[in-house]
Structures are given as structure tokens and as C-alpha cells.
Amino acid sequence: MYQTFGDGQGDSDSQGKLSSLKLPILQDKAVLDLGCNEGFFCNVAHEMGASKVVGTDIQAEMVYKAGDRFPDIDFQLQDWKDLADMDGVFDVVLCLSAFHYAKDKEQLLSDIANKLSDDGLFVLEAGIVEGDQEEWVDVERFSDTVQHPTKTALDNLLRKFFSIRCAGPSVNQKGDPVPRFVYHCTKLKPVALIISGKSKDGKTTLAHMIGARTVCWDHIFTKNKLGDTDKIDQITDQLIKDGKADDLVSMVMEEVDQISGLVVLEGYGFGLLPIQKELEDRGFIVWSTIRS
Ligand SMILES: C[S@@+](CC[C@H](N)C(=O)[O-])C[C@H]1O[C@@H](n2cnc3c(N)ncnc32)[C@H](O)[C@@H]1O
């Protein structure tokens, strides 16, 4: 027996692990537990008033036992490699003491990110070996050999899909010498950096130094034949005074939609147009800077 319930002591300190997870309020949330075992954490979510709880495990015996313990909860016999086929999205996804079993860890994280609601939380509890290098280390345990990452390796992998925060240590696991940690991961959001100011302020140089894909006001101005580029600032002012701001914003967004990740918007027009709201409505985190 792995999990610990009132009727039996398992190998894992389930209550101690629960405290380490620092779970958010789960009331009215949809919760998915990957590698749910006998359903301890699914039951926690159910008792906290989650609106939907699904537990999946690859071992039929565990799914059967979990269903027996908690008949009101939806337990499914499923390999997490089939996660992409599952219907719906979840506000909270748990993967506890199980990530080391994943054969394709990057694919699993990608699938989890796709199953998370936009403001959802992925809670990972996993082993981390000591070391400064980015590496995955074979660790011999009482029953098998698994790979655990260094902190750098885990952070770099998680950061491909999530913004991450280490929420602290978890409980030790009998038979596994590697300390466990809890990560709270939220979906990566696109980021826009607006660099505005007058012509000749050095905006283009700064954007170039940042090295991200850039949406440049001068380029939009020229491409859409808005006027003489020598008078770009005055013409931009006039277009906005003439009530053309919405058209200009559409031109900008056409360019923004071609880029993923970090978008730098550089140019005079971006200080004047209601770009920030438009970007935020599209889920961007917006940063803004002008020369002091
Ligand atoms: C060490 S137990 C952890 C159980 C539970 N998450 C906890 O922390 O108490 C790991 C669980 O992951 C499950 N598991 C391993 N590989 C899996 C896979 N590919 N898909 C779904 N579950 C898997 C195992 O069957 C086992 O129940």
C-alpha cells in the first residue's frame, strides 16, 4: 500500500505531502490527478468542494481500489500518454510522486499545459538531485532505477510550458534517497513589451538589443502607405485626431498575430494608440517603457 488512509498506514506520508502541496482553494474547481493511486488526493479535492474530480492511473488495481473507497469520484484507467484524448480542461492538475515514471516528460508537460484552463494551476511534486549542471541522473531505489533531474534541469524543462514557483520541500519518500519538492506552475502567457517615444530616441536600437521578434511602427506605417515617413510622428498624430485609431490598431494586431512568445512593439504610434488594452484582451502580459 502506498497512500496512507485512516484505515491503514502506507509507504507514503499522504497527510504530510498534502500539507507540503500548499493547494489553493479547490471549491468549484475542476481537478485532475494524474497517477492518482488509491485516490487520497482526489478525495481531498472532493471534500474541499471541487465541482469535478477525475483521477487517472495506469494500474487497474489502483483504479479499482480508489473507486471502492470513493464511489462518488470519477476514476479512470488511463496512461497519461493518452491525456491529449481526454475531454475538457481543468483548473488544477496534480502530478505527485509520479513524474519520474514518465517516459516522455516533455510531451507529458505539453499535454498538461493543454489541459489547464487559462488561469489554471499545475502542481508537481517531484524528486530533485543535487548538482549545478543541467542533467537527469539515474537513481537506484529499493525496487527500481529512475531518473531524477537537477534543479536546473527541472526548471528549464518546466519553463518551456509554464511560469514556475518552487513552493518548498515535500516529505521524504521511504526507499528513495532523493528529496522531493513542490512546484506551482501556471501556463505561460504571451508577453508584449511596448517601447514608445519620439523618433531618434534609440527605440530601434533597444528593440534590436532585446533580440525578440519586433513589431515596428515605421514598418506598419510604410507597409500601409500612411504617408511620408519623414513626417511619421506628425502624420500619426493627425491620423489619431481624425478618428483612425481603430484601423491603426487592427494593422498592428495583424503583425502581432504572426508572433508567439515575447513580442516587442517599437515606435512612436505605440505610445498613443490603445494597444495595451487590445493586447491584454488577447491574453498578453504587457510591459511598457519610454526613455527617461
Ligand atoms: C508513487 S505513486 C504516487 C501516487 C500519488 N500520486 C501520491 O502521491 O500519493 C505513482 C503512481 O503513478 C502511477 N503511474 C505510473 N505511470 C503512470 C502512467 N503512465 N499513467 C498514469 N499513471 C501512472 C502509478 O500506477 C502509481 O499509482
The ligand as an SDF file (V2000), in Angstrom:
LIG
                    3D

 27 29  0  0  0  0  0  0  0  0999 V2000
    4.3780    6.5900   -6.3240 C   0  0  0  0  0  0  0  0  0  0  0  0
    2.7310    6.5920   -6.8320 S   0  0  0  0  0  0  0  0  0  0  0  0
    2.1410    8.1920   -6.3450 C   0  0  0  0  0  0  0  0  0  0  0  0
    0.6520    8.1830   -6.0950 C   0  0  0  0  0  0  0  0  0  0  0  0
    0.0320    9.5300   -5.7270 C   0  0  0  0  0  0  0  0  0  0  0  0
    0.1800   10.4910   -6.7740 N   0  0  0  0  0  0  0  0  0  0  0  0
    0.6090   10.0610   -4.4490 C   0  0  0  0  0  0  0  0  0  0  0  0
    1.4790   10.9310   -4.4910 O   0  0  0  0  0  0  0  0  0  0  0  0
    0.1990    9.5960   -3.3880 O   0  0  0  0  0  0  0  0  0  0  0  0
    2.8230    6.7760   -8.5920 C   0  0  0  0  0  0  0  0  0  0  0  0
    1.5200    6.4530   -9.2870 C   0  0  0  0  0  0  0  0  0  0  0  0
    1.6550    6.8120  -10.6710 O   0  0  0  0  0  0  0  0  0  0  0  0
    1.0260    5.8040  -11.4430 C   0  0  0  0  0  0  0  0  0  0  0  0
    1.5630    5.8310  -12.7990 N   0  0  0  0  0  0  0  0  0  0  0  0
    2.8020    5.4680  -13.2120 C   0  0  0  0  0  0  0  0  0  0  0  0
    2.9170    5.5860  -14.5390 N   0  0  0  0  0  0  0  0  0  0  0  0
    1.7380    6.0800  -14.9770 C   0  0  0  0  0  0  0  0  0  0  0  0
    1.2410    6.4130  -16.2750 C   0  0  0  0  0  0  0  0  0  0  0  0
    1.9900    6.2690  -17.3610 N   0  0  0  0  0  0  0  0  0  0  0  0
   -0.0180    6.9010  -16.3680 N   0  0  0  0  0  0  0  0  0  0  0  0
   -0.7910    7.0360  -15.2620 C   0  0  0  0  0  0  0  0  0  0  0  0
   -0.3770    6.7200  -14.0180 N   0  0  0  0  0  0  0  0  0  0  0  0
    0.8710    6.2340  -13.8780 C   0  0  0  0  0  0  0  0  0  0  0  0
    1.3350    4.5340  -10.6860 C   0  0  0  0  0  0  0  0  0  0  0  0
    0.4800    3.4830  -11.0440 O   0  0  0  0  0  0  0  0  0  0  0  0
    1.1700    4.9900   -9.2430 C   0  0  0  0  0  0  0  0  0  0  0  0
   -0.1250    4.7970   -8.7550 O   0  0  0  0  0  0  0  0  0  0  0  0
  1  2  1  0
  2  3  1  0
  2 10  1  0
  3  4  1  0
  4  5  1  0
  5  6  1  0
  5  7  1  0
  7  8  2  0
  7  9  1  0
 10 11  1  0
 11 12  1  0
 11 26  1  0
 12 13  1  0
 13 14  1  0
 13 24  1  0
 14 15  1  0
 14 23  1  0
 15 16  2  0
 16 17  1  0
 17 18  1  0
 17 23  2  0
 18 19  1  0
 18 20  2  0
 20 21  1  0
 21 22  2  0
 22 23  1  0
 24 25  1  0
 24 26  1  0
 26 27  1  0
M  CHG  2   2   1   9  -1
M  END
$$$$
